[in-house]
Amino acid sequence: MSEQIAPVPGPGNALTHDRAVVITAAAGTGIGFAAAQRFAINGAKLTISDRHERRLEEAADRLEAEFGVRPHTVACDVTDQAQIDHLMDSAAERHGRIDVLVNNAGLGGTASVMEMTDDQWSSVLDVTLTSTFRATRSVLRHMIPQGSGAIVNNASVVGWRAQAGQAHYAAAKAGVMALTRASAMDVAPHGIRINAVSPSIAMHAHLAKVTSDDLLAQLSAQEAFGRAAEPWEIANVMVFLASDYASYMTGEVVSVSSQHA
């Protein structure tokens, strides 16, 4: 049996050169925007989405100023299947195909399970887990006919590790992990890969706004390097999973962390 030669991704080894990439929740300063930057550096054709139209356009302005190309923008509420379908259809119309989907949308919060309301539980599960399912189902309408594609989901080590006040978020992220593994088996015969990253803590402005300084300090101190990750350090692994360098990986959840989960 002859040995196959591994593909070299793109000019200058750009990992996602000319790939059409869709990223949800990409406005602002978090992992989604960092992913947009890293995919742009690696030659991707971007469609970015967020429910906040003003912040979405501001993110596009920043990316255009940095890279000289304005990404396609589509406002989208990931709790609405019709809006998700519009996002995927618009991206495919703009770029002719969809090669990569990054499911980054998520919603957190802190509440004891004894006091958590149905609305708190349902909203976190809907935005974090069910939206990942909705977007995956929607993008497959485009990926299956072309016989290729990569989906990268954003999970969390909280899906593995106990943390007080996080029952809804932990259940949602554990669900993202299970969805990643099971859906990968469904679509492997179509040449499509589905993987996930599982960050521990990535510091950005929105997290700092919704999390106490004491908790952030505690979580950062637990890391082997004594600090939180930068969002681009998570985004680097997303780009890898979307690239041909991860061509034999599917159904995997990669812990992007400096500690044992």
C-alpha positions in Angstrom: 0.0 0.0 0.0 1.5 3.3 -1.1 1.9 6.0 1.5 -0.3 9.1 1.1 1.3 12.5 1.1 -0.2 14.8 3.8 -1.7 18.0 2.4 -0.1 21.3 3.1 -2.8 23.8 3.9 -2.8 26.9 1.7 -0.1 29.4 0.6 2.4 30.1 3.3 0.9 27.3 5.4 -2.1 29.4 6.2 -4.3 26.8 7.8 -7.6 27.9 6.5 -6.7 29.6 3.2 -9.8 30.4 1.1 -12.1 28.5 3.5 -15.5 30.0 4.0 -16.0 30.2 7.8 -19.1 31.1 9.8 -18.6 32.2 13.5 -21.5 32.8 15.9 -21.3 35.2 18.8 -18.3 36.9 17.2 -18.8 40.5 18.3 -17.0 42.1 21.3 -13.8 40.9 22.8 -14.3 37.3 23.7 -13.3 34.0 22.1 -15.6 34.5 19.1 -13.9 37.7 18.0 -10.5 36.2 18.7 -11.5 33.3 16.5 -12.5 35.7 13.7 -9.0 37.3 14.0 -7.2 34.0 13.9 -9.2 32.6 11.0 -8.6 35.9 9.1 -4.8 35.6 9.8 -5.0 32.1 8.3 -6.7 33.3 5.1 -10.3 32.5 5.7 -13.3 34.2 4.1 -15.4 35.2 7.1 -19.0 35.5 8.0 -19.5 36.7 11.5 -22.7 36.8 13.5 -24.1 38.1 16.7 -27.4 39.2 18.1 -26.1 42.7 18.9 -26.1 44.5 15.5 -24.1 47.5 16.7 -21.4 45.5 18.3 -21.3 43.2 15.2 -20.7 46.1 12.9 -18.0 47.5 15.2 -16.3 44.1 15.2 -16.4 44.1 11.4 -14.9 47.6 11.4 -12.0 46.3 13.5 -11.4 43.3 11.4 -11.5 45.4 8.2 -9.0 47.9 9.7 -6.7 45.1 10.8 -6.8 42.8 7.7 -8.0 45.0 4.9 -11.1 42.9 4.1 -14.5 43.4 5.7 -16.2 40.2 6.8 -19.7 39.4 5.8 -22.0 40.2 8.8 -25.4 38.7 9.6 -27.3 39.6 12.8 -28.7 36.4 14.3 -30.5 35.3 17.5 -29.4 31.7 17.9 -32.6 30.8 19.8 -34.5 31.3 16.5 -34.1 28.5 13.9 -35.3 30.8 11.1 -32.6 33.3 11.9 -30.0 30.6 12.0 -31.1 29.2 8.6 -30.9 32.8 7.2 -27.3 33.1 8.6 -26.2 29.9 6.9 -28.0 30.7 3.6 -26.6 34.2 3.5 -23.0 32.9 4.2 -23.3 30.3 1.5 -24.7 32.8 -1.0 -21.9 35.2 -0.3 -19.0 32.8 -0.5 -20.4 29.9 -2.6 -20.1 27.3 0.2 -19.5 26.9 3.9 -16.4 25.0 4.9 -16.3 25.7 8.6 -18.8 26.5 11.3 -17.7 27.7 14.8 -20.5 27.3 17.3 -19.4 29.9 19.9 -22.7 31.2 21.3 -23.3 30.6 24.9 -24.9 32.0 28.0 -23.7 31.7 31.6 -24.8 32.8 35.0 -24.5 31.8 38.7 -27.3 30.4 40.7 -27.6 27.6 43.3 -29.6 24.6 42.1 -31.8 25.0 45.1 -32.8 28.5 44.0 -32.5 28.3 40.2 -35.7 29.1 38.3 -37.0 27.2 35.3 -36.3 30.3 33.2 -32.7 30.5 34.3 -32.2 26.8 33.5 -34.0 27.0 30.2 -32.3 30.1 28.9 -28.8 28.8 29.5 -29.6 25.4 27.9 -31.3 27.1 24.9 -28.5 29.5 24.1 -25.6 27.2 25.0 -26.7 23.7 23.9 -29.8 23.9 21.8 -28.4 26.6 19.6 -25.4 24.4 18.9 -27.7 21.7 17.7 -29.8 24.1 15.7 -26.8 25.6 13.9 -25.2 22.2 13.3 -28.4 20.9 11.7 -28.7 24.0 9.6 -25.2 24.1 8.3 -25.3 20.4 7.3 -27.8 21.4 4.6 -24.8 23.0 2.9 -22.0 20.7 4.0 -23.5 17.4 3.1 -24.1 18.1 -0.6 -20.5 19.3 -1.0 -19.2 16.3 0.9 -16.9 18.1 3.3 -16.8 20.5 6.2 -15.6 21.0 9.7 -17.6 22.1 12.8 -15.9 23.4 15.9 -18.0 23.7 19.1 -17.1 25.7 22.2 -17.5 23.6 25.3 -16.0 24.1 28.8 -14.1 22.2 31.4 -17.1 22.9 33.6 -18.8 20.2 31.6 -16.3 17.8 33.3 -15.5 19.5 36.6 -17.9 20.4 39.4 -18.3 24.1 40.2 -20.9 25.5 42.6 -23.6 27.7 41.1 -23.0 26.4 37.6 -25.5 23.4 37.3 -27.2 24.9 34.3 -24.0 25.9 32.5 -22.3 22.7 33.4 -25.2 20.6 32.1 -25.3 22.7 28.9 -21.5 22.3 28.2 -21.5 18.6 29.0 -24.4 18.4 26.5 -22.2 20.2 23.9 -19.5 17.6 24.5 -22.0 14.7 24.0 -23.6 16.4 21.0 -20.1 16.8 19.5 -19.3 13.1 19.9 -22.6 11.7 18.7 -23.2 14.1 15.8 -19.6 13.4 14.5 -20.6 9.8 14.0 -23.7 10.8 12.1 -21.8 12.9 9.6 -18.5 11.1 9.2 -19.8 9.2 6.1 -20.3 12.6 4.5 -16.7 13.7 4.9 -17.6 16.2 7.7 -15.7 16.5 11.0 -17.1 17.8 14.3 -14.9 18.5 17.3 -14.9 20.8 20.3 -12.6 22.9 22.4 -13.0 22.9 26.2 -11.4 26.0 27.7 -10.9 26.4 31.5 -10.9 30.2 31.8 -10.2 32.8 29.1 -10.1 36.4 30.3 -12.0 39.0 28.3 -14.0 42.1 29.1 -17.4 40.5 29.2 -16.3 37.8 31.6 -14.8 40.4 33.9 -18.1 42.3 33.8 -20.3 39.3 34.9 -17.8 37.6 37.3 -16.6 38.7 40.6 -12.9 39.7 41.0 -12.5 37.1 43.8 -13.8 34.2 41.6 -11.7 35.3 38.7 -8.6 35.4 40.9 -9.5 32.0 42.4 -10.0 30.3 38.9 -6.8 31.9 37.5 -4.8 30.7 40.5 -5.9 27.1 39.8 -4.2 27.2 36.4 -0.7 25.8 36.2 0.6 29.1 34.7 -1.2 31.1 37.4 -3.2 33.1 34.9 -6.2 32.8 32.7 -5.9 32.0 29.0 -6.0 34.8 26.4 -9.0 34.4 24.0 -6.6 34.0 21.0 -5.0 31.0 22.8 -8.4 29.2 22.6 -8.9 30.5 19.0 -5.6 29.0 17.9 -6.9 25.5 18.7 -10.2 26.2 17.0 -8.3 27.1 13.8 -6.3 23.9 14.1 -9.4 21.7 14.5 -10.9 23.4 11.4 -7.8 22.8 9.3 -6.4 19.9 7.4 -3.9 19.3 10.1 -6.8 17.8 12.1 -8.0 15.7 9.2 -8.2 12.5 11.2 -9.8 14.1 14.3 -13.6 13.9 14.8 -15.8 13.5 17.8 -13.0 14.8 20.0 -13.2 17.3 22.9 -9.9 19.1 23.3 -9.2 20.6 26.7 -7.5 24.0 26.2 -6.3 24.4 29.7 -3.2 24.5 31.8 -4.5 22.1 34.4 -6.1 18.7 34.6 -9.9 18.9 34.0 
